[in-house]
Amino acid sequence: MKIAVLLVLMTGCASRGVAPQSVALPQTQPAAAEDRGVRIKQAIGRGVEFIVKSQQPDGSWGTGQLTDGFLWLSSSVPGSFDGFRSATTALCVMALREAGEKTAHDRGVEYLVAHGEARRAEPDLIYNIWAHMYVVQALCGEMKTNQDPRLAAAVAWHIDRLVRYEDMRGGWNYYDFEVGSQTPAGTPVSFGTAAGLVALWEAKQAGVEVPQKLVDRAIRCLERMRLPNGAYIYGEYLQYAPRALANQPRGAVGRVQPCNYALWLCNSKKIGPAECLQGLELFEREHPFLEMGRKRPFPHSSWYQTAPYYFYFDHYYAARLLEKFGGDTQGKYAPMIADWILPLQESDGSWWDFAMWDYHKPYGTAFVVMTLLRCQ
């Protein structure tokens, strides 16, 4: 039993677990309304400064050469690191573009065009899926103002890989512990499928041809993973354990936001403003359980098996959801999100949620910069 639990922690997959009996919830002090805007602006500036300073000479972010010697994440050289580097670089490029920074941004775009390819590392490790999603999203954003033909060629290459590594059930996962087959059979995960749908939606907005069947299968996949209470199961491998800790609202508190956003964005008949508001109410009510997982060294070791590495991921998609709402809903929840994450900025200007070589600070900071820009 101890070995099985350890393997779950090492691979970053949620399991069934045992419900906690009681827990003391941490409290976050809200910022004063009159100085929140100033604090947001200053925090964004420091975050952008960190991203610029941490860029590598070749224009990328992250090397995979730094670790504290205590990292519980399966990986393979060099494939896993190519995927981490390209995905992190894409996120930094998006953040810098949104923040209005030009020099480091342009160097990052050039890296993605010339060196941003990533491939499956091992039959069971498909971390490259994150590179394909975020490079598509980043470069499609560039295509709206940049006519460089290499952008479209690079986007087409990554979309082809999203087709190749689509799960046999639709959607995407970054592991395949079932078979390791050419077409992954590891069952899709909800939050990864949501990120893929958002990237493909961005591609369509840029005029890129996207296989509609790929999108439709991902939508149906995500709809299947939504429970009647509004939570989303972690992945389809847990579909017959709907009361597993990771599937309960407190375990899915952050995951609900990217999933609702993706389905609403893609005109799902099952998700609209009412369902998204329900998800935001859950986000507000149960956010402490998401906070408890941040910076833990073991994936899914926190209450209700929340994992550290989707803390800022979740806030980013929540902020995009608010941007789509606009009006009173954005006005209500944006200050709340800002108050949650402003105090978490590190002394060097970064934000991070899971120690991951030297990728975690750039990707965490990129997510937060884009989040705060939507909270102003």
PLY file of the C-alpha trace (Angstrom):
ply
format ascii 1.0
element vertex 376
property float x
property float y
property float z
element edge 375
property int vertex1
property int vertex2
end_header
0.00 0.00 0.00
2.82 2.44 0.89
4.48 1.79 -2.46
1.23 2.41 -4.34
0.66 5.70 -2.54
4.24 6.81 -3.22
3.84 6.05 -6.93
0.69 8.13 -7.07
2.52 11.07 -5.53
5.46 10.71 -7.91
3.34 10.61 -11.05
1.10 13.51 -10.13
-2.18 11.60 -10.54
-5.11 11.95 -8.18
-6.38 8.85 -6.38
-9.35 8.04 -4.16
-7.87 8.75 -0.71
-9.57 9.32 2.65
-11.59 12.43 3.49
-10.16 14.72 6.16
-12.26 15.15 9.30
-11.45 18.78 10.01
-9.12 21.52 8.82
-8.26 25.08 9.78
-8.70 27.34 6.77
-6.14 30.12 6.17
-7.47 33.65 5.90
-6.42 36.23 3.30
-6.64 39.90 4.22
-8.18 42.01 1.44
-6.34 45.03 0.10
-7.85 48.48 0.59
-9.84 49.45 -2.49
-8.03 52.77 -2.91
-4.55 51.26 -3.16
-5.37 47.98 -4.91
-4.92 49.45 -8.38
-1.50 50.84 -7.46
-0.43 47.53 -5.94
-1.57 45.62 -9.02
0.37 47.93 -11.34
3.51 47.68 -9.24
3.24 43.90 -8.95
2.81 43.53 -12.71
5.87 45.71 -13.26
8.00 43.61 -10.93
6.67 40.42 -12.51
7.52 41.61 -16.02
10.98 42.62 -14.81
11.53 39.11 -13.43
10.42 37.48 -16.69
12.77 39.68 -18.72
15.73 39.04 -16.41
15.19 35.27 -16.36
15.16 34.89 -20.16
17.92 32.64 -21.53
20.38 33.85 -24.20
18.58 31.84 -26.88
15.28 33.59 -26.12
13.70 30.75 -24.14
12.80 30.40 -20.46
13.96 27.52 -18.26
16.90 25.16 -18.61
16.06 22.13 -16.48
19.51 22.41 -14.90
18.51 23.74 -11.49
16.90 21.67 -8.75
16.92 21.47 -4.99
17.31 17.70 -5.27
13.77 17.09 -4.06
11.48 16.84 -7.07
8.69 14.30 -7.29
7.83 14.41 -10.96
8.45 11.71 -13.55
10.49 13.07 -16.46
12.77 11.99 -19.28
15.73 13.71 -20.94
15.55 15.50 -23.28
11.90 15.17 -24.36
10.21 16.21 -21.14
12.40 19.29 -20.86
11.78 20.33 -24.45
8.07 20.29 -23.66
8.49 22.21 -20.39
10.74 24.81 -22.03
8.52 25.46 -25.04
5.35 25.68 -22.93
7.01 28.01 -20.41
8.41 30.19 -23.19
5.00 30.42 -24.83
3.41 31.57 -21.56
6.12 34.19 -21.04
5.66 35.45 -24.60
1.92 35.84 -24.02
2.44 37.66 -20.73
5.00 40.07 -22.18
2.80 40.81 -25.18
-0.16 41.60 -22.95
2.02 43.75 -20.69
3.41 45.71 -23.66
7.04 44.60 -23.35
8.69 44.28 -26.78
12.37 43.26 -26.72
12.30 40.04 -24.67
8.92 39.23 -26.20
10.31 39.32 -29.75
13.25 37.11 -28.79
10.82 34.64 -27.26
8.68 34.55 -30.40
11.77 33.88 -32.47
12.70 30.97 -30.20
9.22 29.44 -30.54
9.35 29.71 -34.32
12.88 28.34 -34.68
13.19 25.91 -31.77
9.78 25.46 -30.15
9.13 21.91 -31.30
8.59 19.23 -28.66
7.97 15.50 -28.89
6.69 12.70 -26.72
9.42 11.78 -24.28
8.40 8.21 -23.43
5.33 6.04 -24.13
3.93 7.06 -20.74
5.10 10.71 -20.68
3.34 13.19 -22.97
4.40 16.50 -21.42
4.87 17.86 -24.93
1.08 18.30 -25.04
1.47 21.46 -22.94
3.97 22.83 -25.45
1.59 22.22 -28.35
-1.31 23.94 -26.58
0.51 27.02 -25.38
2.67 27.52 -28.46
-0.51 27.46 -30.56
-2.13 29.98 -28.24
0.94 32.24 -28.12
1.68 32.28 -31.84
-1.96 32.69 -32.83
-2.00 35.79 -30.68
1.01 37.02 -32.64
-0.64 36.32 -35.98
-3.24 39.00 -35.35
-0.58 41.69 -35.86
2.45 39.84 -37.28
2.39 38.61 -40.87
5.53 36.45 -40.64
4.59 33.26 -42.59
6.67 31.14 -40.22
4.08 31.70 -37.50
1.35 29.90 -39.42
3.72 27.04 -40.29
4.71 26.58 -36.65
1.08 26.69 -35.51
0.13 24.06 -38.10
2.92 21.80 -36.84
1.69 22.00 -33.26
-1.96 21.52 -34.18
-0.94 18.39 -36.08
0.61 17.13 -32.82
-2.56 17.91 -30.91
-4.30 15.64 -33.41
-1.65 12.92 -33.05
-1.69 12.93 -29.28
-5.44 13.28 -28.81
-6.68 10.62 -26.43
-8.68 7.79 -27.97
-11.73 9.14 -26.09
-11.17 12.72 -27.19
-9.37 15.43 -25.24
-5.83 15.20 -23.89
-3.70 13.87 -21.06
0.01 14.28 -20.35
0.36 10.65 -19.22
-0.51 7.25 -20.64
0.03 4.66 -17.94
-2.49 2.27 -19.52
-0.88 1.16 -22.79
1.65 3.66 -24.09
0.13 3.30 -27.55
0.69 5.65 -30.47
-2.78 7.06 -29.94
-2.73 7.68 -26.17
-5.03 5.48 -24.12
-4.37 7.00 -20.69
-7.79 8.72 -20.51
-8.11 12.51 -20.83
-7.90 14.93 -17.91
-10.42 17.72 -17.61
-8.13 20.70 -17.04
-5.72 19.70 -19.83
-8.60 19.23 -22.24
-9.92 22.66 -21.25
-6.55 24.29 -21.98
-6.45 22.57 -25.36
-9.91 23.84 -26.26
-8.97 27.42 -25.38
-5.84 27.20 -27.54
-7.82 25.86 -30.51
-10.43 28.59 -30.05
-7.62 31.16 -30.19
-6.39 29.52 -33.38
-9.80 29.90 -34.99
-9.88 33.58 -34.04
-6.56 34.01 -35.86
-8.00 32.41 -39.00
-6.15 29.11 -38.60
-7.84 25.99 -39.91
-8.65 23.67 -37.01
-10.14 20.14 -37.40
-13.70 20.57 -36.15
-13.96 16.91 -35.16
-10.98 17.41 -32.85
-12.79 20.28 -31.14
-16.14 18.47 -30.99
-14.63 15.37 -29.38
-12.88 17.50 -26.77
-16.12 19.35 -25.98
-18.02 16.09 -25.53
-15.19 14.72 -23.41
-15.26 17.73 -21.10
-19.05 17.63 -20.87
-18.87 13.99 -19.79
-16.52 14.88 -16.96
-18.87 17.45 -15.44
-20.77 16.21 -12.38
-24.34 17.26 -11.50
-23.00 19.41 -8.63
-20.94 21.51 -11.08
-17.54 19.97 -10.27
-15.41 18.26 -12.91
-13.74 14.93 -12.29
-9.97 14.99 -12.47
-9.83 12.59 -15.40
-11.99 9.94 -16.98
-10.06 7.22 -15.17
-11.95 8.40 -12.07
-15.37 8.39 -13.71
-16.54 5.44 -11.61
-15.41 7.11 -8.40
-17.36 10.38 -8.49
-16.99 10.81 -4.73
-13.22 10.46 -4.80
-11.60 13.36 -2.97
-10.18 14.95 -6.13
-13.63 14.87 -7.73
-15.45 16.57 -4.89
-16.11 20.33 -5.14
-13.29 21.14 -2.72
-10.90 19.04 -4.80
-12.14 20.53 -8.06
-12.49 24.13 -6.85
-9.87 25.51 -9.25
-10.40 23.01 -12.04
-13.99 24.19 -12.49
-12.91 27.60 -13.82
-10.87 26.52 -16.90
-13.42 23.82 -17.73
-16.41 26.16 -17.54
-14.54 28.85 -19.46
-13.54 26.48 -22.26
-17.05 25.08 -22.69
-18.71 28.50 -22.58
-16.15 29.83 -25.06
-16.86 26.93 -27.41
-20.65 27.36 -27.20
-21.39 24.15 -25.33
-25.12 23.69 -24.86
-24.49 22.56 -21.28
-22.53 25.57 -19.99
-23.58 29.19 -19.94
-23.44 32.23 -17.64
-25.50 30.58 -14.88
-23.20 27.56 -14.63
-20.12 29.77 -14.76
-21.45 31.95 -11.95
-22.06 28.81 -9.89
-18.41 27.88 -10.48
-17.18 31.32 -9.41
-19.22 31.07 -6.23
-17.50 27.75 -5.53
-14.13 29.40 -6.25
-14.85 32.08 -3.65
-16.25 29.70 -1.03
-13.69 26.90 -1.20
-10.57 28.77 -2.32
-8.67 27.96 0.91
-8.47 24.33 -0.19
-6.71 25.42 -3.36
-4.37 27.60 -1.31
-3.36 24.64 0.87
-1.89 22.80 -2.08
0.39 25.64 -3.22
4.12 24.98 -2.84
3.69 21.45 -1.49
6.55 19.23 -2.74
4.29 16.22 -3.36
1.50 16.42 -5.97
-1.97 15.79 -4.53
-0.72 15.54 -0.94
-2.95 18.35 0.28
-6.57 18.28 1.46
-8.92 16.90 -1.18
-5.85 16.10 -3.29
-5.42 19.56 -4.75
-2.09 19.79 -6.58
0.31 22.75 -6.34
1.07 23.11 -10.05
-2.37 24.24 -11.14
-2.77 27.00 -8.57
-1.85 29.89 -10.87
-3.15 27.98 -13.90
-6.61 28.04 -12.31
-6.48 31.75 -11.46
-5.48 32.62 -15.00
-8.50 30.89 -16.51
-10.74 32.33 -13.79
-9.54 35.80 -14.82
-10.23 35.04 -18.47
-13.69 33.88 -17.48
-14.26 37.19 -15.69
-13.04 39.05 -18.75
-15.69 37.27 -20.82
-18.37 38.19 -18.26
-17.31 41.80 -17.88
-19.59 44.21 -16.02
-20.66 43.58 -12.43
-19.36 40.01 -12.32
-15.84 41.06 -13.23
-16.15 44.00 -10.85
-17.07 41.68 -7.99
-14.58 38.85 -8.43
-11.52 40.55 -9.97
-10.59 42.43 -6.75
-11.03 39.20 -4.81
-8.59 37.33 -7.07
-6.11 40.21 -6.92
-6.24 40.20 -3.12
-5.52 36.47 -3.10
-2.41 36.56 -5.25
-0.82 39.98 -4.65
0.61 38.96 -1.24
2.15 35.83 -2.76
4.72 37.64 -4.91
8.28 36.58 -4.05
11.09 38.99 -3.15
12.56 38.59 -6.66
9.27 39.61 -8.29
8.18 36.11 -9.27
5.28 33.87 -8.33
5.50 30.08 -8.19
3.41 27.17 -6.96
5.43 23.96 -7.50
9.24 23.62 -7.48
10.04 22.37 -10.97
13.70 22.86 -11.94
13.79 26.50 -13.14
10.55 26.47 -15.12
8.22 27.14 -12.20
9.02 30.79 -11.59
8.73 31.94 -15.22
5.50 30.04 -15.89
3.97 31.01 -12.55
4.88 34.65 -13.05
3.52 34.64 -16.61
0.19 33.21 -15.44
-0.07 35.82 -12.67
0.86 38.80 -14.86
-1.90 37.83 -17.30
-4.28 37.31 -14.39
-3.59 40.67 -12.77
-3.90 42.51 -16.08
-7.52 41.30 -16.09
-8.02 42.41 -12.48
-7.13 46.06 -12.99
0 1
1 2
2 3
3 4
4 5
5 6
6 7
7 8
8 9
9 10
10 11
11 12
12 13
13 14
14 15
15 16
16 17
17 18
18 19
19 20
20 21
21 22
22 23
23 24
24 25
25 26
26 27
27 28
28 29
29 30
30 31
31 32
32 33
33 34
34 35
35 36
36 37
37 38
38 39
39 40
40 41
41 42
42 43
43 44
44 45
45 46
46 47
47 48
48 49
49 50
50 51
51 52
52 53
53 54
54 55
55 56
56 57
57 58
58 59
59 60
60 61
61 62
62 63
63 64
64 65
65 66
66 67
67 68
68 69
69 70
70 71
71 72
72 73
73 74
74 75
75 76
76 77
77 78
78 79
79 80
80 81
81 82
82 83
83 84
84 85
85 86
86 87
87 88
88 89
89 90
90 91
91 92
92 93
93 94
94 95
95 96
96 97
97 98
98 99
99 100
100 101
101 102
102 103
103 104
104 105
105 106
106 107
107 108
108 109
109 110
110 111
111 112
112 113
113 114
114 115
115 116
116 117
117 118
118 119
119 120
120 121
121 122
122 123
123 124
124 125
125 126
126 127
127 128
128 129
129 130
130 131
131 132
132 133
133 134
134 135
135 136
136 137
137 138
138 139
139 140
140 141
141 142
142 143
143 144
144 145
145 146
146 147
147 148
148 149
149 150
150 151
151 152
152 153
153 154
154 155
155 156
156 157
157 158
158 159
159 160
160 161
161 162
162 163
163 164
164 165
165 166
166 167
167 168
168 169
169 170
170 171
171 172
172 173
173 174
174 175
175 176
176 177
177 178
178 179
179 180
180 181
181 182
182 183
183 184
184 185
185 186
186 187
187 188
188 189
189 190
190 191
191 192
192 193
193 194
194 195
195 196
196 197
197 198
198 199
199 200
200 201
201 202
202 203
203 204
204 205
205 206
206 207
207 208
208 209
209 210
210 211
211 212
212 213
213 214
214 215
215 216
216 217
217 218
218 219
219 220
220 221
221 222
222 223
223 224
224 225
225 226
226 227
227 228
228 229
229 230
230 231
231 232
232 233
233 234
234 235
235 236
236 237
237 238
238 239
239 240
240 241
241 242
242 243
243 244
244 245
245 246
246 247
247 248
248 249
249 250
250 251
251 252
252 253
253 254
254 255
255 256
256 257
257 258
258 259
259 260
260 261
261 262
262 263
263 264
264 265
265 266
266 267
267 268
268 269
269 270
270 271
271 272
272 273
273 274
274 275
275 276
276 277
277 278
278 279
279 280
280 281
281 282
282 283
283 284
284 285
285 286
286 287
287 288
288 289
289 290
290 291
291 292
292 293
293 294
294 295
295 296
296 297
297 298
298 299
299 300
300 301
301 302
302 303
303 304
304 305
305 306
306 307
307 308
308 309
309 310
310 311
311 312
312 313
313 314
314 315
315 316
316 317
317 318
318 319
319 320
320 321
321 322
322 323
323 324
324 325
325 326
326 327
327 328
328 329
329 330
330 331
331 332
332 333
333 334
334 335
335 336
336 337
337 338
338 339
339 340
340 341
341 342
342 343
343 344
344 345
345 346
346 347
347 348
348 349
349 350
350 351
351 352
352 353
353 354
354 355
355 356
356 357
357 358
358 359
359 360
360 361
361 362
362 363
363 364
364 365
365 366
366 367
367 368
368 369
369 370
370 371
371 372
372 373
373 374
374 375
